[in-house]
Amino acid sequence: QVQPQESGGGLAQPGGSLKLSCVASGGIFKSMGWYRQAPGLERELVATITDTSVTNYADFVKGRFTISRDNARNAVYLQMNSLKPEDTAVYYCWHTGMGYWGKGTPVTVSS
């Protein structure tokens, strides 16, 4: 019943930028993050951030994406820069103790 709510996806050109947002519920989570799923592929972890703002990134986004959070709002963000066509996917919010995936927000990178 309770799902995180993702937003901010859309269409971007290669080299462009987008910022994704997610609002969750249930308190301050030890860890939050983002997954993505490209057509025909499995859902993969993109980035995580702890309650003390320690971050971790998948190699394929390192140096291009930045994850951040606002504990007061139970929100997590993903600033995506230098976008590549292979970043095209539906992006999903995740947090510790999550019961249900949200609908995700689609990102398309194309000329």
Phi, psi and omega per residue, in radians:
Q1 nan -0.829 -3.134
V2 -1.564 2.116 -3.113
Q3 -2.246 2.575 2.975
P4 -1.182 2.680 -3.094
Q5 -2.030 1.946 -3.135
E6 -1.682 2.625 3.078
S7 -2.740 2.943 3.026
G8 1.842 -0.159 3.120
G9 -1.239 2.984 -3.134
G10 2.888 -2.736 -3.124
L11 -1.786 2.301 3.087
A12 -2.382 2.643 3.038
Q13 -1.416 2.707 2.997
P14 -0.930 2.339 -3.065
G15 1.532 -0.135 -3.125
G16 -1.456 -3.005 -3.059
S17 -2.384 2.627 2.980
L18 -2.514 2.686 3.034
K19 -2.153 2.133 3.117
L20 -1.689 2.574 3.113
S21 -2.262 2.621 3.073
C22 -2.512 2.313 3.040
V23 -2.013 2.179 3.140
A24 -2.020 -3.082 3.109
S25 -2.500 2.762 3.087
G26 2.059 0.076 3.109
G27 1.944 -2.954 3.105
I28 -1.502 2.031 -3.058
F29 -1.536 2.498 3.113
K30 -1.007 -0.684 -3.137
S31 -2.487 2.500 3.048
M32 -2.320 2.825 -3.140
G33 -3.032 -2.988 -3.140
W34 -2.284 2.374 2.943
Y35 -1.972 2.866 2.999
R36 -2.494 2.705 3.126
Q37 -2.417 1.995 3.080
A38 -1.487 2.739 3.140
P39 -0.958 2.245 3.111
G40 1.379 -0.002 -3.095
L41 -2.042 2.926 3.109
E42 -1.393 2.736 3.045
R43 -1.144 2.311 -3.105
E44 -2.225 2.582 -3.134
L45 -1.315 2.327 -3.125
V46 -1.791 -0.888 -3.076
A47 -2.836 2.679 3.055
T48 -2.351 2.771 3.073
I49 -2.551 2.334 -3.126
T50 -1.497 3.075 3.123
D51 -1.192 -0.263 3.048
T52 -1.841 0.300 3.033
S53 1.191 0.496 2.957
V54 -1.434 2.210 -3.023
T55 -1.932 2.719 3.047
N56 -2.530 2.416 -3.078
Y57 -2.230 2.516 2.955
A58 -1.125 2.592 -3.093
D59 -1.003 -0.586 -3.038
F60 -1.304 -0.131 3.073
V61 -2.111 -0.075 -3.079
K62 -1.034 2.264 -3.112
G63 1.525 -0.156 -3.134
R64 -2.018 -0.636 -3.099
F65 -1.894 2.620 3.080
T66 -2.305 2.170 3.100
I67 -1.741 2.501 3.097
S68 -2.579 2.944 -3.135
R69 -2.564 2.776 3.065
D70 -2.225 1.769 -3.057
N71 -1.130 -0.562 3.130
A72 -1.139 -0.501 -3.122
R73 -1.794 0.002 -3.016
N74 0.895 0.778 -3.056
A75 -2.086 2.621 3.036
V76 -2.339 2.511 -3.054
Y77 -2.226 2.721 3.059
L78 -2.378 1.870 3.040
Q79 -1.502 2.062 -3.076
M80 -1.941 2.016 3.101
N81 -2.041 2.891 3.124
S82 0.864 0.834 -3.061
L83 -1.110 2.523 3.118
K84 -2.083 2.703 3.096
P85 -0.948 -0.593 3.136
E86 -1.233 -0.117 3.013
D87 -1.384 -0.130 3.128
T88 -1.050 2.125 -3.081
A89 -3.098 2.957 2.910
V90 -1.572 2.212 -3.092
Y91 -1.755 2.290 -3.076
Y92 -2.080 2.438 3.045
C93 -1.421 2.540 3.107
W94 -2.426 2.594 2.983
H95 -2.652 2.760 3.122
T96 -1.027 2.391 3.134
G97 1.373 0.141 -3.103
M98 -1.128 2.345 3.130
G99 -1.628 -0.527 -3.062
Y100 -2.466 2.457 2.967
W101 -1.251 2.560 2.986
G102 -1.376 -3.043 3.125
K103 -1.323 -0.316 -3.093
G104 1.415 2.950 3.065
T105 -2.288 2.165 -3.052
P106 -1.371 2.454 3.077
V107 -2.152 2.217 3.085
T108 -2.143 2.198 3.113
V109 -2.019 1.971 -3.058
S110 -2.744 2.629 3.044
S111 -1.380 nan nan
